[in-house]
């Protein structure tokens, strides 16, 4: 079956070419690549056009409305494949990525499949992000399945995706919001050994900004789904409890006791910035 690979890109001039070349170099033969330029102001469009001129599988869409969910939806709308695969413009995929990613859908009657990631940079911040992402994923696992979606390494039947779509009002963590709506309807098979390389945020400022942004949009998602028990029970949503805020100093002290000092410092920065994002959402009225 044909696969449609959807890749949103915003100001990704420095990373997109490597990403697209890795997607071009697949052992699977029948696929298209839909790259959605989400209002970039750098040379992202030129990268897509240059590679697309030599490879007709690459399609270029310009979407001026900002938001990854909006960009992904444009790609999904254009997709002609029976299966939709997704990755990000700052990722590098292995040559066997598509072939292995869709196997459970083709041969094991699964509806959706997700792999994991590996750190492409390897500095203090990215190594700790990688570990934090792994820890979070383990909390979201249920045997061979996961309760969350990470669209940097994901595939789903096109018929399901075109029906569900991403919420265009959710500007970040749109994949987590989609997972809530699909919970109980679609099981997401997890392939832990199928990893794509990812350029994690690599500085103090970027990590703080990332956590504030994620917490802010988690608050938005919480507001949307707060009457849904299966949403409130997810790992991220539990951070909204009053008890979580009150016990934070004691919990953080325990982290410094049981973790190495470098890892504990990263957790402290992440947790403080996360709570800043929640407060920001409350101040703005969510």
C-alpha positions as CSV (number, residue, x, y, z in Angstrom):
1,X,0.0,0.0,0.0
2,X,1.0,3.6,-0.5
3,X,2.3,5.5,2.5
4,X,2.0,9.3,2.9
5,X,4.7,10.8,5.0
6,X,3.6,14.1,6.6
7,X,6.3,16.5,7.9
8,X,5.5,20.0,9.2
9,X,8.4,22.5,9.1
10,X,8.8,25.9,10.6
11,X,12.1,27.8,10.1
12,X,13.8,24.4,9.6
13,X,16.3,25.4,7.0
14,X,19.3,24.0,9.0
15,X,17.8,20.5,9.7
16,X,15.2,19.8,7.0
17,X,17.5,18.7,4.2
18,X,19.1,16.0,6.3
19,X,15.6,14.9,7.4
20,X,14.3,14.7,3.9
21,X,17.3,12.9,2.5
22,X,16.9,10.2,5.2
23,X,13.2,9.9,4.2
24,X,14.1,9.6,0.6
25,X,16.5,6.8,1.4
26,X,13.9,4.2,2.4
27,X,13.9,0.5,1.5
28,X,10.1,0.7,1.2
29,X,9.2,1.6,-2.4
30,X,5.7,3.1,-2.5
31,X,5.4,6.4,-0.7
32,X,4.9,10.1,-1.0
33,X,6.4,12.9,1.2
34,X,4.2,15.9,2.0
35,X,6.2,18.7,3.6
36,X,4.1,21.5,5.0
37,X,6.0,24.8,5.4
38,X,4.2,26.4,8.3
39,X,4.8,30.1,7.5
40,X,8.6,29.9,7.7
41,X,10.7,33.1,7.3
42,X,14.0,31.4,6.5
43,X,15.0,29.2,3.6
44,X,12.8,26.2,4.5
45,X,10.7,26.6,1.3
46,X,13.8,26.7,-0.9
47,X,15.1,23.4,0.7
48,X,11.7,21.7,-0.1
49,X,11.6,23.1,-3.6
50,X,15.2,22.1,-4.4
51,X,14.8,18.5,-3.3
52,X,11.3,18.3,-4.8
53,X,12.5,19.4,-8.2
54,X,14.7,16.2,-8.3
55,X,12.3,13.8,-6.5
56,X,8.6,14.0,-7.5
57,X,7.6,12.1,-4.4
58,X,8.2,15.3,-2.4
59,X,5.2,17.7,-2.3
60,X,5.4,21.2,-1.0
61,X,2.5,22.9,0.8
62,X,2.7,26.4,2.3
63,X,0.4,26.9,5.3
64,X,0.5,30.5,6.6
65,X,-1.6,29.8,9.7
66,X,0.8,28.9,12.5
67,X,0.4,25.7,14.5
68,X,1.7,22.2,14.1
69,X,-1.8,20.8,14.3
70,X,-2.9,23.1,11.5
71,X,0.2,22.1,9.4
72,X,-0.3,18.4,10.0
73,X,-3.9,18.6,9.1
74,X,-3.0,20.2,5.7
75,X,-0.7,17.3,5.1
76,X,-3.3,14.8,6.1
77,X,-5.9,16.4,3.8
78,X,-3.5,16.1,0.9
79,X,-2.4,12.5,1.7
80,X,-3.4,9.9,-0.8
81,X,-1.9,6.9,0.9
82,X,-3.7,4.1,2.9
83,X,-1.3,4.7,5.8
84,X,-0.1,8.1,7.1
85,X,3.4,8.2,8.7
86,X,4.7,11.2,10.5
87,X,8.1,12.6,11.6
88,X,9.5,16.1,12.3
89,X,11.8,18.4,10.4
90,X,14.6,18.0,13.0
91,X,14.6,14.2,12.8
92,X,16.7,11.7,10.9
93,X,15.0,8.4,10.1
94,X,16.8,5.0,9.4
95,X,16.5,3.5,5.9
96,X,14.2,0.7,7.2
97,X,11.9,3.2,9.0
98,X,8.8,2.9,6.9
99,X,9.1,-0.8,6.3
100,X,9.3,-1.6,10.0
101,X,6.9,1.1,11.2
102,X,3.9,-0.2,9.1
103,X,4.5,-3.9,9.7
104,X,2.0,-4.2,12.7
105,X,-0.6,-2.4,10.6
106,X,-0.1,-4.6,7.6
107,X,0.3,-8.0,9.3
108,X,-1.0,-7.7,12.8
109,X,-4.2,-5.8,12.4
110,X,-3.1,-2.8,14.3
111,X,-4.5,0.7,13.7
112,X,-1.6,2.8,14.8
113,X,2.1,2.3,15.6
114,X,4.7,4.4,17.4
115,X,8.5,4.1,17.7
116,X,10.9,6.0,19.9
117,X,13.8,8.5,19.5
118,X,17.5,8.8,20.1
119,X,19.5,11.9,20.9
120,X,21.4,13.4,18.0
121,X,23.4,16.1,19.9
122,X,24.6,14.5,23.1
123,X,25.2,17.5,25.4
124,X,24.0,17.8,29.1
125,X,20.6,19.1,28.2
126,X,19.8,16.7,25.4
127,X,21.0,13.6,27.3
128,X,18.7,14.5,30.2
129,X,15.7,15.3,27.9
130,X,16.3,11.9,26.4
131,X,16.1,10.2,29.8
132,X,13.1,12.2,30.8
133,X,11.3,11.3,27.7
134,X,12.1,7.6,28.3
135,X,10.8,7.8,31.9
136,X,7.6,9.5,30.7
137,X,7.0,6.9,28.1
138,X,7.4,4.1,30.5
139,X,4.7,5.6,32.7
140,X,2.5,5.8,29.6
141,X,3.1,2.2,28.6
142,X,0.5,-0.6,28.9
143,X,2.3,-3.8,27.8
144,X,2.9,-3.6,24.1
145,X,0.9,-0.4,23.8
146,X,1.3,3.2,24.7
147,X,-1.4,5.7,25.9
148,X,0.3,8.7,24.3
149,X,1.3,9.8,20.8
150,X,4.6,11.3,19.6
151,X,4.3,12.3,16.0
152,X,8.0,12.3,15.3
153,X,7.8,8.5,14.8
154,X,4.2,7.5,14.2
155,X,2.0,5.8,11.7
156,X,-1.8,5.4,11.5
157,X,-4.4,4.2,9.1
158,X,-5.4,7.1,6.9
159,X,-9.1,6.5,7.3
160,X,-8.8,7.0,11.1
161,X,-6.5,10.0,10.9
162,X,-8.7,11.8,8.3
163,X,-11.7,11.3,10.6
164,X,-10.0,12.4,13.8
165,X,-7.6,15.2,12.6
166,X,-5.7,17.5,15.0
167,X,-7.4,20.2,16.9
168,X,-6.3,23.4,15.2
169,X,-6.8,25.4,18.3
170,X,-4.1,23.4,20.1
171,X,-0.7,25.0,19.1
172,X,1.5,22.6,20.9
173,X,1.1,19.0,22.2
174,X,-1.5,18.5,19.6
175,X,-0.4,14.9,19.4
176,X,-1.1,14.4,23.1
177,X,-4.6,15.9,22.6
178,X,-5.3,13.6,19.7
179,X,-4.2,10.6,21.9
180,X,-6.9,11.5,24.4
181,X,-9.6,11.6,21.8
182,X,-8.4,8.3,20.3
183,X,-8.2,6.6,23.7
184,X,-10.6,3.7,24.0
185,X,-11.0,3.7,20.2
186,X,-7.6,3.1,18.8
187,X,-4.7,1.2,20.5
188,X,-1.2,2.4,19.7
189,X,1.3,-0.3,19.3
190,X,4.8,0.6,20.6
191,X,8.0,-0.5,18.8
192,X,10.8,0.5,21.3
193,X,13.6,-0.6,19.1
194,X,12.5,1.5,16.1
195,X,14.1,4.8,16.8
196,X,14.6,8.0,14.8
197,X,17.3,10.5,15.6
198,X,16.0,13.8,17.1
199,X,17.7,17.1,17.8
200,X,16.4,17.8,21.3
201,X,16.5,21.3,22.8
202,X,20.1,21.9,23.7
203,X,20.4,24.9,26.1
204,X,19.1,26.1,29.4
205,X,16.9,28.8,27.8
206,X,15.5,26.3,25.3
207,X,14.6,23.7,28.0
208,X,12.9,26.4,30.1
209,X,10.9,27.7,27.2
210,X,10.0,24.2,26.1
211,X,8.6,23.2,29.5
212,X,6.7,26.5,29.9
213,X,5.1,26.0,26.5
214,X,4.2,22.4,27.1
215,X,2.6,23.2,30.5
216,X,0.7,26.0,29.1
217,X,-0.8,23.9,26.3
218,X,-1.4,21.0,28.7
219,X,-3.5,23.4,30.7
220,X,-5.5,24.2,27.5
221,X,-6.0,20.5,26.8
222,X,-7.0,19.9,30.5
223,X,-9.6,22.6,30.2
224,X,-11.0,21.0,27.0
225,X,-11.1,17.5,28.5
226,X,-11.5,18.1,32.2
227,X,-14.9,16.3,32.4
228,X,-13.4,13.2,30.7
229,X,-12.1,10.7,33.3
230,X,-9.7,9.0,30.9
231,X,-8.1,12.4,30.1
232,X,-7.7,13.6,33.6
233,X,-6.0,10.3,34.5
234,X,-3.2,10.7,32.1
235,X,0.4,11.3,33.3
236,X,0.6,15.0,32.3
237,X,-2.8,15.9,33.6
238,X,-2.0,14.7,37.1
239,X,0.3,17.7,37.5
240,X,-2.7,20.0,37.8
241,X,-3.7,18.8,41.3
242,X,-3.3,21.2,44.3
243,X,-1.6,18.3,46.1
244,X,1.1,18.2,43.4
245,X,2.0,21.9,44.0
246,X,2.0,21.6,47.8
247,X,4.2,18.6,47.9
248,X,6.6,19.8,45.2
249,X,9.4,21.0,47.6
250,X,9.4,17.7,49.5
251,X,9.3,15.7,46.2
252,X,12.2,17.7,44.8
253,X,14.2,17.1,48.0
254,X,13.8,13.4,47.5
255,X,15.0,13.7,43.9
256,X,18.3,15.3,45.0
257,X,18.7,12.4,47.5
258,X,18.1,9.5,45.0
259,X,19.4,11.0,41.7
260,X,22.9,12.2,40.6
261,X,23.3,15.9,41.2
262,X,23.4,16.7,37.5
263,X,20.2,14.9,36.8
264,X,18.5,16.4,39.9
265,X,19.4,19.9,38.7
266,X,17.8,19.2,35.3
267,X,14.7,17.9,37.0
268,X,14.5,21.0,39.2
269,X,14.8,23.4,36.2
270,X,12.2,21.3,34.2
271,X,9.7,21.1,37.1
272,X,9.9,24.8,38.0
273,X,9.5,25.9,34.4
274,X,6.6,23.5,34.0
275,X,4.8,25.0,37.0
276,X,5.5,28.5,35.6
277,X,3.7,27.4,32.4
278,X,0.7,26.2,34.5
279,X,0.6,29.5,36.4
280,X,0.9,31.4,33.1
281,X,-2.1,29.5,31.8
282,X,-4.1,30.3,34.9
283,X,-3.3,34.0,34.7
284,X,-4.4,34.1,31.1
285,X,-7.6,32.3,32.0
286,X,-6.7,29.1,30.1
